[in-house]
Amino acid sequence: MTFEALDIALETIRQLRDPLRMLARRDRDLGNQLRRSLSSMALTLAEGWRREGGDRTHLFRTAAGSAEESRAALRVADAFGYLSLERLKRPLEGLDRVLAITWRLTH
């Protein structure tokens, strides 16, 4: 059985491979921050999927926080002129979908 939120998170990471490389060349720290938040989102979703009770809810909320951090990092990269939000439409939609799923799972 697959977990839709994790599948979406992984596809979003795939979509961000090239933009992340470009960002890391312009701002290594922001690129690393984005890489860490994307990894955390996916790994925490996977962990939460196999947990039960309050642990599960906590992990899904943590994954949502990492998804939001990733979205913010992309907006910061746009604000600095490193990346264009227009080119990031699909990955941003993916992050929004992860956030919607985690919202439903925690409320």
C-alpha positions in Angstrom: 0.0 0.0 0.0 1.3 3.4 -0.8 0.9 6.7 1.1 -0.3 9.5 -1.2 1.4 12.3 0.8 4.7 10.5 0.6 4.4 9.9 -3.1 3.6 13.5 -3.7 6.5 14.6 -1.5 8.9 12.4 -3.4 7.6 13.7 -6.8 8.0 17.3 -5.5 11.6 16.5 -4.6 12.2 15.1 -8.1 10.7 18.3 -9.6 13.1 20.4 -7.5 16.3 18.6 -8.4 17.5 21.1 -11.0 16.2 24.3 -9.3 17.8 23.1 -6.1 21.2 22.7 -7.9 20.8 26.2 -9.3 19.9 27.6 -5.9 22.9 25.9 -4.2 25.2 27.6 -6.7 23.8 31.0 -5.8 23.2 30.5 -2.1 24.7 27.3 -0.6 23.1 27.9 2.8 19.6 28.4 1.5 20.1 25.4 -0.8 21.1 23.3 2.1 18.2 24.5 4.2 15.8 23.6 1.4 17.4 20.2 0.9 17.1 19.5 4.6 13.4 20.6 4.9 12.4 18.6 1.8 14.2 15.5 3.2 12.6 16.0 6.6 9.2 16.3 5.0 9.4 13.0 3.2 11.2 11.1 5.9 8.8 12.3 8.7 5.8 11.4 6.5 7.1 7.9 6.1 7.8 7.5 9.8 4.4 8.9 10.7 2.7 6.5 8.3 3.9 3.6 10.4 3.2 5.1 13.9 0.0 5.1 15.9 -1.8 7.5 18.2 -0.3 10.8 19.3 3.1 10.0 17.9 1.5 9.7 14.4 -0.3 13.1 14.7 2.9 14.8 16.0 5.0 13.4 13.1 2.4 14.5 10.5 2.4 18.0 12.0 6.2 18.0 11.9 6.1 16.9 8.3 3.7 19.8 7.6 6.1 22.2 9.2 8.9 21.0 6.9 6.6 21.3 3.9 5.8 24.9 4.9 9.5 25.6 5.5 10.3 24.3 2.0 7.6 26.5 0.5 9.0 29.5 2.4 12.6 28.7 1.2 11.3 28.7 -2.4 9.7 32.1 -1.8 12.9 33.4 -0.2 14.8 32.2 -3.3 12.3 34.0 -5.5 12.6 37.2 -3.4 16.4 37.2 -3.8 16.1 36.6 -7.5 17.7 33.2 -7.4 14.6 31.3 -8.7 11.3 32.3 -10.2 8.1 31.2 -8.6 6.6 30.9 -12.1 9.0 28.0 -12.8 8.2 26.4 -9.5 4.5 26.2 -9.9 4.3 22.4 -10.0 6.5 21.8 -6.9 4.7 24.5 -5.0 1.4 22.8 -5.8 2.9 19.5 -4.6 3.8 21.1 -1.3 0.3 22.5 -1.0 -1.1 19.1 -1.6 1.1 17.6 1.1 0.0 20.4 3.5 -3.7 19.6 2.7 -3.3 15.9 3.3 -1.4 16.4 6.6 -4.1 18.9 7.7 -6.8 16.3 7.2 -4.7 13.7 9.0 -4.2 15.9 12.1 -7.6 17.6 12.4 
